[in-house]
Structure formats: C-alpha cells, structure tokens
Amino acid sequence: MTSSSHYDVIVIGLGAMGSASLHQLARVGKRVLGIDQFHPPHIHGSSHGETRITRLAIGEGTAYTPFAIRSHELWREFERETNERMLFPVGGLIIGDRHSLGRFHNKSDFLGTTIAAANHYGNTHEILSSSDLRARFPQFAAGDEASAYFEPDAGYLKPEVCVKVQIELAKKHGATLRCGERVKELRETAHGGIELSTDVTRYSAEQLVVTAGPWLQSIFPSTFPSLRVTRQTLYWFPIKEQHELFAPGRCPVFIWSFGDTEGGIYGFPAIDGREGGIKVASESYGDLVDPDNVPRDVSPSETRDFYETHLSGRMPLLEASSLRSTTCLYTVTPTSDFLIGRLPQMPQCIVVSACSGHGFKHSAAVGETVAELVTRDSSQLSIAPFLPL
Ligand SMILES: Cc1cc2nc3c(=O)[nH]c(=O)nc-3n(C[C@H](O)[C@H](O)[C@H](O)COP(=O)(O)OP(=O)(O)OC[C@H]3O[C@@H](n4cnc5c(N)ncnc54)[C@H](O)[C@@H]3O)c2cc1C
C-alpha cells in the first residue's frame, strides 16, 4: 500500500449519509476518501426521487428532533455557501385519527409523538380539528374523526441537490473521490487500521465509515441479518381541477395515517407547475429485494391498486392514472430506528444505517455527528438510542 492510497478515513457509499459524512470530515481537515460504486447522485439506492419531506417535530421518536433541527441549520449554511437551494419550507401537515393510534414509518401514535416532540422542543405548530382541516386544506377529504398537526417550518428537501452539493463541498475541502468503484472486501490491519479492496485497487485508512444504505448487508454479511431492504413506489398524479390548491404555498407536504393497521400516504405540492402533478406514495414493508436486482418498472396494475387503496375518496381532485412513477429502496431495522455508531467487533469502523424510510431530513446532522465520532469519539447530538449492538 503506497502512502498515496492511505487515508485518515475512508467513507464507503456517498448517498445522503455518506456525502454528508465525507463533507464534514473534509471540513475538519481529515484526509478522507469517498468511494461509491455509482456516480452520486444516482437512482439506484435510497436518495433520489426529487423531493424528501423534512419536519422538525419528529413522530418517529423524540430522540430524532435535535437531528432535524440541526440539519435545517446546516442546509441553510450550505445554501448560503453555495447559492444552491436545498430546503423549501412550504409547511407540513400530519393528519391522523382521533380514535386510533395512527401508525406511520412503523411507529404507532405518529401524530401524538409529533405533537409531544413539538411541545417538548418548542417547535411552532398548530393543531387542527377535522373542520379546520377541511376548511384550510380542502385538497384532503378527511372525515370527522381526523385531526391534524401543521408545522410552518416543515417542507421538502431536494435530495439530489443535497447529495451533489455536499460532494462538491467535500472536494472543495480536499476530499478525494472514487466513483464507479465497488468495495469488495475489507479487513483489519495488524496495527488496528483498515484495508479494503475495490474492483479496481486497494486502499487503507485509520478509520472507516460505512454508509452503504441498502448494500450494508453485502459489506457485513453476518452482522446485520435483521435489516430488510424493500422496494418502494412513488407516483406523480395529475390534478383534475382547482390546480391552485396544490401550488407550493397553498399545499404543504403531508403525511396522512389512516389508522393503526391501514397504512397511510405522504406527498408534496405540485412543485413542477400545474402540468407536473403531485408526488404521492405509501410505504411497502412486503417482499425483500436484492439491491443489485430491483424490478424498476411500475406496472399499470400497481398504479391502479395504489390509487384505489390510498387515494380514491381521500384526494378527489387527483386523476386516477399517474403521469409517471419510479422506485426507491428502504433499508428497515426491526424497530424502524437508525443504526449509528462504532461496530463493537471492529471499533475503527463507524456504521450508519439511517433509513427506515425517514432518514434524509436528518442526514446533514448525521454527517456532522460522524465527523465528531471520528475526531473525538463523542457527539453533541446523542446517538445512544441508535448504537449498533
Ligand atoms: C421512497 C423513499 C421515500 C423517502 N422519503 C423520505 C422523506 O420524505 N423524508 C426523509 O427524511 N427520508 C425519506 N426517505 C429516507 C431517506 O431517503 C434515506 O434515509 C436516505 O436516503 C438513506 O441514505 P443512505 O446514504 O443511507 O443510502 P443511499 O442513498 O442508498 O446511499 C448508499 C450509497 O452506498 C453506495 N454503496 C453501497 N455499497 C457499496 C460498495 N460496496 N462500494 C461502493 N459503494 C457502495 C451506493 O452506491 C449508494 O450510493 C425515503 C426513502 C425512500 C426510498
């Protein structure tokens, strides 16, 4: 191994989590290498699809809210530094049901936990009754049992821009990049570092950060047997009438939980104008997929099923057939929480699996946390709930 292929830190995987980690490590002066098998931002993992919801009061658990708050500060810093727009605070609506503990992202009482987090952290918000909700947001045909939370600082992020900008900032701060190179093997060295082989060459480092998303299990085949990689479908539906109700500013991002067992939907305003439709999706925790062989086409019957099961009667201003669709991958832990921390059996390696369908909004702060772990083995934001066993 030559000294030119030896680094302080290597980051494997440059999606949301890896691009943020690479950037923050470069920023604190580490000699850092980022490797990705594709050319990020790309459409093969979890960090594409044009928009991601961001919100400050987090219904997946109150431990997440500090990551969301810090990430918003960081996105704003990056925007000022680069003149690229990443965060669009169009407001966020969470609709639940007064009579059930509506579930979303596998978390029961999503609305209740959101409200508790907002109260705990002092996030600006309003609680809407079903009649308030229908009067203010007639796009949603919510029943009398609905109640809702509205957060004005919530909105959406542009995931491809976030990844691209953080990779560019990382390079500006001296990071080296190797894209189109797949890590095949890694091993500990006698002095406690790491050596790894890609399909092109070999590298070594003092520390390793693995942010491989859906491919984490292929890097550590026996360490994370309970991670589930599932295929998700996203749809853009045309607006039939009253287009103005779906314009950003009039339509917030939304999450609508239908109850404790019935699933729900999430979606975005019409960010591409009246002809672009609105992006809506639900969540699928069904069949597991191999990230290297994902069926990418979305069939007309999948679209029909999605419309009938999730939109019909609930969003009557949308047409029934979609303008377009795409797929993306969730990597889900048994509790739908994140994994962030050093591997006990390989302490020079920090692993981040921060998906379970809700990681993007936290990724800027996760990157900063990784850089803190690398440099001083502790972090300002607590990762205690997320440590890998
Ligand atoms: C459909 C969908 C909707 C979502 N909606 C939201 C939302 O609204 N709000 C929100 O906050 N979050 C949301 N999420 C979750 C969020 O997008 C993820 O948490 C986040 O993108 C995960 O990023 P990642 O870096 O872990 O994975 P990825 O983006 O998949 O990155 C992993 C990278 O590792 C690389 N890699 C893997 N193995 C190797 C190897 N051996 N060698 C080299 N490179 C390798 C891959 O090529 C890839 O680039 C959503 C996710 C999906 C799929």
The ligand as a Tripos MOL2 file, in Angstrom:
@<TRIPOS>MOLECULE
LIG
   53    58     1     0     0
SMALL
NO_CHARGES

@<TRIPOS>ATOM
      1 C1        -39.1710    6.2120   -1.4730 C.3       1 LIG1
      2 C2        -38.4700    6.8300   -0.3220 C.ar      1 LIG1
      3 C3        -39.0170    7.9440    0.2740 C.ar      1 LIG1
      4 C4        -38.3920    8.5340    1.3620 C.ar      1 LIG1
      5 N1        -38.9340    9.6590    1.8890 N.ar      1 LIG1
      6 C5        -38.2810   10.3160    2.8820 C.ar      1 LIG1
      7 C6        -38.7510   11.5670    3.3250 C.ar      1 LIG1
      8 O1        -39.7450   12.0950    2.8150 O.2       1 LIG1
      9 N2        -38.0630   12.1900    4.3060 N.ar      1 LIG1
     10 C7        -36.9370   11.6500    4.8490 C.ar      1 LIG1
     11 O2        -36.3630   12.2690    5.7580 O.2       1 LIG1
     12 N3        -36.4510   10.4600    4.4270 N.ar      1 LIG1
     13 C8        -37.0810    9.7850    3.4550 C.ar      1 LIG1
     14 N4        -36.5960    8.6050    2.9650 N.ar      1 LIG1
     15 C9        -35.4070    8.0290    3.5760 C.3       1 LIG1
     16 C10       -34.1240    8.6270    3.0610 C.3       1 LIG1
     17 O3        -34.2120    8.8930    1.6940 O.3       1 LIG1
     18 C11       -32.9810    7.6700    3.4110 C.3       1 LIG1
     19 O4        -32.9290    7.6160    4.8270 O.3       1 LIG1
     20 C12       -31.6530    8.1140    2.8790 C.3       1 LIG1
     21 O5        -31.7180    8.4430    1.5160 O.3       1 LIG1
     22 C13       -30.6490    6.9790    3.0990 C.3       1 LIG1
     23 O6        -29.4170    7.3530    2.5320 O.3       1 LIG1
     24 P1        -28.1560    6.4050    2.5960 P.3       1 LIG1
     25 O7        -26.9800    7.2650    2.3580 O.co2     1 LIG1
     26 O8        -28.2040    5.5800    3.8460 O.co2     1 LIG1
     27 O9        -28.3420    5.3470    1.4120 O.3       1 LIG1
     28 P2        -28.1090    5.5190   -0.1790 P.3       1 LIG1
     29 O10       -28.5890    6.8150   -0.6580 O.co2     1 LIG1
     30 O11       -28.6790    4.3000   -0.8130 O.co2     1 LIG1
     31 O12       -26.5390    5.5120   -0.3220 O.3       1 LIG1
     32 C14       -25.7600    4.3640   -0.1960 C.3       1 LIG1
     33 C15       -24.6090    4.5010   -1.1680 C.3       1 LIG1
     34 O13       -23.6550    3.4840   -0.9090 O.3       1 LIG1
     35 C16       -23.1260    3.0610   -2.1420 C.3       1 LIG1
     36 N5        -22.5480    1.7260   -1.9410 N.ar      1 LIG1
     37 C17       -23.1370    0.6960   -1.3350 C.ar      1 LIG1
     38 N6        -22.3130   -0.3800   -1.2960 N.ar      1 LIG1
     39 C18       -21.1660   -0.0010   -1.8840 C.ar      1 LIG1
     40 C19       -19.9330   -0.6690   -2.1490 C.ar      1 LIG1
     41 N7        -19.7260   -1.9380   -1.7970 N.pl3     1 LIG1
     42 N8        -18.9550    0.0090   -2.7860 N.ar      1 LIG1
     43 C20       -19.1410    1.3060   -3.1480 C.ar      1 LIG1
     44 N9        -20.2940    1.9830   -2.9120 N.ar      1 LIG1
     45 C21       -21.2920    1.3470   -2.2970 C.ar      1 LIG1
     46 C22       -24.3330    3.0750   -3.0530 C.3       1 LIG1
     47 O14       -23.9700    3.0950   -4.4190 O.3       1 LIG1
     48 C23       -25.0450    4.3260   -2.6160 C.3       1 LIG1
     49 O15       -24.6500    5.4660   -3.3540 O.3       1 LIG1
     50 C24       -37.1930    7.9890    1.8770 C.ar      1 LIG1
     51 C25       -36.6320    6.8740    1.2630 C.ar      1 LIG1
     52 C26       -37.2460    6.3070    0.1610 C.ar      1 LIG1
     53 C27       -36.6270    5.1220   -0.5040 C.3       1 LIG1
@<TRIPOS>BOND
     1     1     2 1
     2     2     3 ar
     3     2    52 ar
     4     3     4 ar
     5     4     5 ar
     6     4    50 ar
     7     5     6 ar
     8     6     7 ar
     9     6    13 1
    10     7     8 2
    11     7     9 ar
    12     9    10 ar
    13    10    11 2
    14    10    12 ar
    15    12    13 ar
    16    13    14 ar
    17    14    15 1
    18    14    50 ar
    19    15    16 1
    20    16    17 1
    21    16    18 1
    22    18    19 1
    23    18    20 1
    24    20    21 1
    25    20    22 1
    26    22    23 1
    27    23    24 1
    28    24    25 2
    29    24    26 1
    30    24    27 1
    31    27    28 1
    32    28    29 2
    33    28    30 1
    34    28    31 1
    35    31    32 1
    36    32    33 1
    37    33    34 1
    38    33    48 1
    39    34    35 1
    40    35    36 1
    41    35    46 1
    42    36    37 ar
    43    36    45 ar
    44    37    38 ar
    45    38    39 ar
    46    39    40 ar
    47    39    45 ar
    48    40    41 1
    49    40    42 ar
    50    42    43 ar
    51    43    44 ar
    52    44    45 ar
    53    46    47 1
    54    46    48 1
    55    48    49 1
    56    50    51 ar
    57    51    52 ar
    58    52    53 1
@<TRIPOS>SUBSTRUCTURE
     1 LIG1         1 GROUP 0 **** ****
